[in-house]
Amino acid sequence: MLEIEQNFIGGKRVDSRSGDRLEVRFSYDNSLVGTVPLASKVDIDLAVASARTAFDDRRWSGTEPQQRQAILTRFAELHAARCDEFAEFVCGENATSLWCATAIQQGIAPQNAAYLEAARGYAWEQRVSSFGDQTETVWRREPVGVVAAIVPWNAPHQSALVKLFPALLAGCSVVLKLAPETALSGQFLGEMFTEAGLPEGVLSILVADREVSEYLVSHRDVDKIAFTGSTAAGQRIAAISGQDIRRYSLELGGKSANIILPDADLEPVAQSVRYSAMFNSGQTCIAQSRILVPRASHDAFVDALVADVESLTLGDPREIETFIGPLVSERQQRRAWELIDAGIAEGAKVAVGGSGMPTGIDHGAFVQPTVFCNVDNAMRIAREEIFAPVACVIPYDSVEEAISIANDSPYGLAGGIWSSNREQALAVARQVRTGMISINGAGPDFAAPFGGFKQSGSGREFGGAGIDAYVEHQVITM
């Protein structure tokens, strides 16, 4: 068991002013993983004041970009060296299956590398002739200021570093607010940044409940909010930020469509759903959980998908052969069961799975891998983010109808297209209103912008576009 006795504020461990502590429990067997201080508003004030001072005296914001890049390069090396250790810890904290936790941790190194590469070529300051060549213009990109970064529990290090790297590369100071479910693993980041050479005061890492988190969002000395989480929470952050015209970027929910075109080979597509829809037990914002299939191929595809889903191993997430572990909490489990029952009540057919515990398992926050077939896109299971291993197979009669169904969603974060003709798939992809779409299972490009349309968010992460989210533009004409 890990007991964190103090908060991490401004690069040092500091006694909590609240005295309250949070227990982190493993949702597979409810065992106690560890405890950590729960921040109060006074702790938030201390962290923000530390960040504000560090920003205003320019100990970090005033350094050369190359100096900041060197320190973050060192951090990236330190973090990558502990990849397997962190994967095992996260697995035992939020119940992500070990194979999945390892895959997520391995993806952080190229994510960090893409940010560093973008920073090396970033136009921090340019001198150009002004329009009409009458004057000279100095175009500067300055750090936005003090950032409150609020991250979820499903990929704790990835979601923290996707914000910390661009913010710190830009010269910002940061208060990182961890999710209570993964309040322990994020603590390792603090000392690692200090070891890498980050100056005192620049970074704080805290855990807080909803009330105190909202206090951080509304804090008068915070210049920008960077948030990943639910659309409902994002709407609240946008409303609070709007009162003070505070900058914000939001990476929110999704209900992504996976369009199988008529010429696609059904067997490999059916086998890919375990990754596109059920990765991390379905607890990913980019899950392609709406699967659009030609009506003539619907039954054959469902049969192939059911066969693959039935082969998945459920159980202790710490075992490497376990593909589907429990959800992060019983609260998440209950919500998933409620939505599965709603799908049945609305007339969708369960091809495999359903609500209730999996056969042979009597403990843990499990949701059976579930496939609904002949789903209507108006049903709740096709419109709401379930965050569980639940997929909906929706038949269509024409490619135009498939595009229409894909776009008929309040979300627009990710998606997929499968076809034996890449140019045809590309033509369809260009008509889908979503921020990221893969063809034939292609992986993400960490140098390209990531973010969503519609209620899936505002702003972009990854690479140069991610750094853009943490700068202000200053123009000086001479």
Secondary structure by P-SEA (a helix, b strand, c coil): cccccccccccccccccccbbbbbbccccccccbbbbbbcaaaaaaaaaaaaaaaaacccccccaaaaaaaaaaaaaaaaaaaaaaaaaaaaaccccaaaaaaaaaaaaaaaaaaaaaaaacccbbbbbcccccbbbbbbbccccccccccccccaaaaaaacaaaaaaabbbbbbbbbccccccaaaaaaaaaaaccccccbbbbcccaaaaaaaaacccccbbbbbccaaaaaaaaaaaaacccccccbbbbbbbbbbcccccaaaaaaaccccccccccccccccccccccccaaaaaaaaaaaaaaaccccccccccccccccccaaaaaaaaaaaaaaaaacccccccccccccccccccccccccccccccccccccccccccbbbbbbbccaaaaaaaaaccccccccccccccaaaaaaaaaaccccccccccccccccccccccccccccccccaaaaaacbbbbbbcc
